[in-house]
Amino acid sequence: MHEPPRWATTAVLVVFGVIAAYDLATGLWLLLAPEPWWAHGPGTAWSALAGDPNAEGLFRRLGAMQLVLGAATLGWLWLGRRDPRVYDTMLAVYALCGGALAWTDQAFFADTPYLWAKRGVAVVSTAAMVGWYAARLRPGRGS
């Protein structure tokens, strides 16, 4: 693989930096909010659990995991600035995990604004991934 052009690195930094910030904010909401079940809006499978004391522990744990994901993404972005192999690995992992999340999102968030927002994020992140790998495989293009 070849060194990526600056635009490819910038695209990955910006797109996944925004996703990391969203993950950190959502994680904090789920972890600390008095009503965490509203984190993804009304009409979702989560909002149906509003007030269930047994579900609250689940929301808190999901919040902690989302904080980990946001922090890990920021760490990978920082390390990948100088070593493109880090982004290669990060994007491959996120493509696999993103596919799994998209599958479950369809089941739990069908016909909600949250699902449409997630689909928009998927399109933008996929475009960043495709651009990254295309630039890494084709030397001298788009620099």
Buried (B, 14 or more C-beta within 10 A) or exposed (E): EEEBBEEBBEBBBEBBEEBBEBBBBBBBBBBEBEEBBBBBBEBBBBBEBEEEEEBBEBBBEBBEBBBEBBBBBBEBBEEBEEEBEBBBEBBEEBEEEBEEEBEEBEEEBEEBEBBEBBEEBBEBBBEBBEBBBEBBEEEEEEE
